[in-house]
Amino acid sequence: MAYSSEIDKLRARYNENPKGRNFAPLADAYRKARQLDEAIALCHEGLQYHPDYVSAHIVLGRCLIDKKDDPAADASFRRVLELDPENIIALKMLSDIAIRSGRPHEAVDWLTRLLQVDPMNGEAAEALSVARGQLSAPPLPASVEVEQAESVSFEGAPAAPAVPVTVTEMPAARAPAAQPTPPPAITEAPTEALEQPDFALSAPPAPPA
């Protein structure tokens, strides 16, 4: 109800001069009432007449963050810094977007600039310490990553369901074919030692004297 009465009052003021700068407060009231599409449309329309209106770009960026459109919000707040390089809100929002997007090096840059403008900002100093810690953390060695993966796969994960194994019955080995029985003349040959060599002499013996 409170937002509705504020919106009505701001809309009446905006209607008096639709091309003036009253669109930014009305758009911010829409944002607080979670009427994000109306707020964004009003910002785009008003910025056509006042492209350098810093407050309107900030309202637009906040609306885009509420819609979880970080890339568009990033562009909007960068535009704010083009117009006002020391804008604390834009620097803070850009650092938040960089951290959420996994870009700690960018977050360090934005927070460093923010602390140069506002040295007593304790929240920014704490966020800068966290971002620097993310940058200085060494990557895990490959062997450690493999060990961790194995521990998760075999220790932490539930046992894999048993996979049925089909056993194919192998045919019985064939018995070797029976060898033919050798002829008796070979198998029953005498085994006694021969009395003389089994080879012939090359010349006959000489006659007796």
FENNORDA-V433755 format. One record per residue. PSI is psi in radians with two decimals (NA if undefined). Layout:
[[PSI] [PSI]]
This chain:
[[-0.72] [-0.75] [-0.66] [-0.75] [-0.66] [-0.73] [-0.74] [-0.75] [-0.77] [-0.58] [-0.68] [-0.69] [-0.68] [-0.68] [-0.42] [-0.51] [1.40] [-0.38] [0.14] [-2.85] [0.15] [-0.08] [-0.53] [-0.84] [-0.66] [-0.75] [-0.68] [-0.62] [-0.68] [-0.73] [-0.79] [-0.51] [0.13] [0.40] [1.22] [-0.68] [-0.72] [-0.69] [-0.78] [-0.75] [-0.70] [-0.66] [-0.81] [-0.68] [-0.78] [-0.61] [-0.29] [-0.55] [-0.47] [1.23] [-0.31] [0.31] [1.79] [-0.79] [-0.63] [-0.68] [-0.62] [-0.79] [-0.76] [-0.78] [-0.69] [-0.66] [-0.72] [-0.61] [-0.73] [-0.50] [0.08] [0.62] [1.30] [-0.72] [-0.77] [-0.67] [-0.67] [-0.78] [-0.66] [-0.76] [-0.50] [-0.60] [-0.64] [-0.76] [-0.48] [-0.60] [-0.55] [1.55] [-0.30] [0.43] [2.04] [-0.70] [-0.80] [-0.75] [-0.73] [-0.78] [-0.70] [-0.63] [-0.69] [-0.75] [-0.72] [-0.71] [-0.79] [-0.54] [0.07] [0.59] [1.25] [-0.50] [-0.67] [-0.67] [-0.69] [-0.73] [-0.82] [-0.75] [-0.60] [-0.76] [-0.66] [-0.74] [-0.44] [-0.59] [-0.69] [1.40] [-0.40] [0.19] [1.69] [-0.62] [-0.73] [-0.66] [-0.70] [-0.74] [-0.63] [-0.70] [-0.72] [-0.76] [-0.70] [-0.61] [-0.63] [-0.60] [-0.65] [-0.18] [2.13] [2.55] [2.64] [2.42] [2.74] [-0.69] [-0.66] [-0.70] [-0.68] [-0.76] [-0.72] [-0.71] [-0.70] [-0.70] [-0.60] [-0.67] [-0.65] [-0.42] [-0.82] [-0.48] [2.60] [2.70] [2.40] [2.50] [2.52] [2.33] [2.15] [2.39] [2.18] [2.12] [2.06] [2.15] [2.14] [2.48] [2.55] [2.49] [2.38] [2.46] [2.52] [2.52] [2.45] [2.36] [2.48] [2.48] [2.22] [2.75] [2.62] [-0.59] [-0.49] [-0.74] [-0.43] [0.40] [2.53] [2.57] [0.12] [2.67] [2.45] [2.55] [-0.41] [2.84] [2.62] [0.45] [2.65] [2.61] [2.66] [-0.34] [2.58] [2.70] [2.66] [2.55] [2.69] [2.63] [NA]]
